[in-house]
Amino acid sequence: MSIFSTRMKQAMFLKGIRQADLCARTGLDRAQVSSYINDKYRPNAESLGKLAAALGVTAEWLLGREEIGLPTLAADPVLTLTKDEIDLLEKYRSADGTKKQIIRLTLGMPLQGP
């Protein structure tokens, strides 16, 4: 997994931006954005600029050329999540209420109200 796709996922997660939102904000099509997220292709300069602006980060941070791209969140431990951890969080977020309760119970976390 490249630093670009990892940082793209991190910024999307931290800002609560889903793929469809990113497409709407950038004007890029879903297949194009998906290929960047899944590390199949790298964006050209124009697309990179659109992605960085939509995510509120710098293009240099997305490319791994600077360390601080999310200044207010730079010390946040979420920035050190692995790809597997990000995938798990994304799956949890998309799970229905019953599945979330099962996950919480399995992990020994308090159950949420209805």
N, C-alpha and C positions, 0 to 999 in steps of 0.2 A: 504494500500500500504506500503510495507516494505521500510526501508531506502535504502536497497540494490538496489531495482528496481528503486526507485526515483533517486538515485545518478547515476545509470547506464544511465538512460534517460538524466539526466542533462549533464553528460560528453559527451554523444553522440551528444546532441544538440549543446553544446558549441564548440565542435570540428568539427561539420558538418559531423559526421559519421552516415551513414544510416545502417540499419540492415544488408543488403547485404554486405556492406563494412566490418562490424564487423565480419561477417562469414568468409569472405575472409582473413582477418587479423589474425584470431584465428584458423581457420581450424575447427571450430565448425559448426554443421549443423543448418539450419534455424529454425527448430522446437525447437532445444535446446536453441538457443539464444532467440527465441520468448518466451519460457517458463520462462526465466530469466527476460526479459523485463516486461512481464505480471504478474510477481510475483507468478507463479505457482510452480516453483521449485527453489532451491538454487544450485549454482554450487559447484562441488567438488573442492578441493584445486588446482588441475591441471588446471581446466577450469577457476577458479577464477584468477589464475596467468596470464593466456592467455588474459582474458578480461581486467585486469588491465593494462597489457603491451600495448595492442592494443589501449586502451583509454588514455594512458599516465597519469594514476593515480596510486595510491597505492591500494593494496588489502585492507589494513586497512581502507582507506577512503571509498572505496566501501561498506564495511561492517558497516560503521558508527562508527568505533573505533578511528578515528582521524578526526579533523575538517578541516584541510587544505589538500586538495588533488589536487586542481587545483591552485597552488600557484599564478600564474599571474592573476587569475580570482577570487580569494577568496573574494574580496570585491564587486564583480559584483552582482547586484540585481537579475540577472537571477538565481542565486543559490537558491533563495527563491521562485521560481515558484512552484505553486501547480500542481498536476497531471492534472487537468482540463486545466490550462494555457498551460502546455506542450502539451497536446493533441490538443488544439486550434492552437498553433504554427505549429505543425506537419501537421495539416490539411491545414492551410494556405500555407505552403511550397509546398504541393502537389497539390494545386488548379491550374487550368488553369488561363491564363491572365485575362479573363473576370470575373471570380469569385473573383480574387484578387482585381480587380478594384471595384467591387460591395462592397466587404468588406471594402476597403479603404473609399469609398464614404459613407457607413453606419456609419463609425467611425469618419467621418469628417476630414479624412486625405487627403492630396493632391494626385491627381491621378498621376500615373506613365505614362511615355511616352510609345510608342508602343514597 
